[in-house]
């Protein structure tokens, strides 16, 4: 996850100094998009039922994944 304190954004402003846009390195922009996507997935799955770790491991073993 991107550390927002390390971002060094540059701003595009109007003649009066009003910020209208932001400039970020492409890698930082992509990391921010990934973080937003991850948070959206978490929010969508918030109400899904959960299973215990033991059940999860059992399912993974049964399916041959571990």
GUTILO-405631 format. One record per residue (C-alpha): x, z, y; residue in three letters. Coordinates in steps of 0.2 Angstrom, whole numbers, padded with zeros to 4 digits, always signed. Each point is the difference from the previous one (the first is absolute). Layout:
BEGIN
X/Z/Y/ala
...
***
This chain:
BEGIN
+0000/+0000/+0000/unk
+0006/-0005/+0017/unk
+0006/+0015/+0011/unk
-0010/-0003/+0016/unk
+0012/+0010/+0010/unk
+0014/-0013/-0003/unk
-0010/-0014/+0007/unk
+0007/-0007/+0016/unk
-0015/-0011/+0006/unk
+0002/-0012/+0014/unk
-0015/-0003/+0011/unk
-0007/-0015/+0009/unk
-0008/+0005/+0016/unk
-0009/-0007/+0015/unk
+0007/-0001/+0017/unk
-0008/+0017/+0004/unk
+0008/+0008/-0015/unk
-0015/+0000/-0012/unk
+0006/-0001/-0018/unk
-0009/-0015/-0008/unk
+0010/-0003/-0016/unk
+0014/+0007/-0011/unk
+0016/-0008/-0008/unk
+0006/+0007/-0016/unk
+0013/-0007/-0012/unk
-0009/-0010/-0014/unk
+0006/+0012/-0014/unk
-0007/+0015/+0009/unk
-0016/-0009/+0003/unk
-0002/-0004/-0018/unk
+0004/+0018/-0005/unk
-0014/+0006/+0012/unk
-0012/-0013/-0008/unk
+0004/+0006/-0018/unk
-0003/+0018/+0006/unk
-0017/-0004/+0007/unk
-0004/-0009/-0016/unk
+0005/+0015/-0011/unk
-0010/+0011/+0011/unk
-0016/-0011/-0001/unk
+0002/+0000/-0019/unk
+0001/+0019/+0000/unk
-0015/+0001/+0011/unk
-0010/-0012/-0012/unk
+0004/+0010/-0015/unk
-0003/+0017/+0007/unk
-0016/+0003/-0009/unk
+0006/-0007/-0017/unk
+0000/+0013/-0014/unk
+0017/+0007/-0005/unk
+0008/+0004/-0017/unk
+0013/+0012/-0005/unk
+0018/-0004/-0002/unk
-0001/+0003/-0018/unk
-0015/-0012/-0002/unk
+0010/-0013/+0010/unk
+0015/+0001/-0011/unk
-0011/-0001/-0015/unk
-0008/-0016/+0006/unk
+0016/-0008/+0004/unk
+0007/+0004/-0017/unk
-0016/-0006/-0008/unk
+0002/-0016/+0010/unk
+0018/-0002/-0005/unk
+0006/+0001/+0018/unk
+0011/+0015/-0003/unk
***
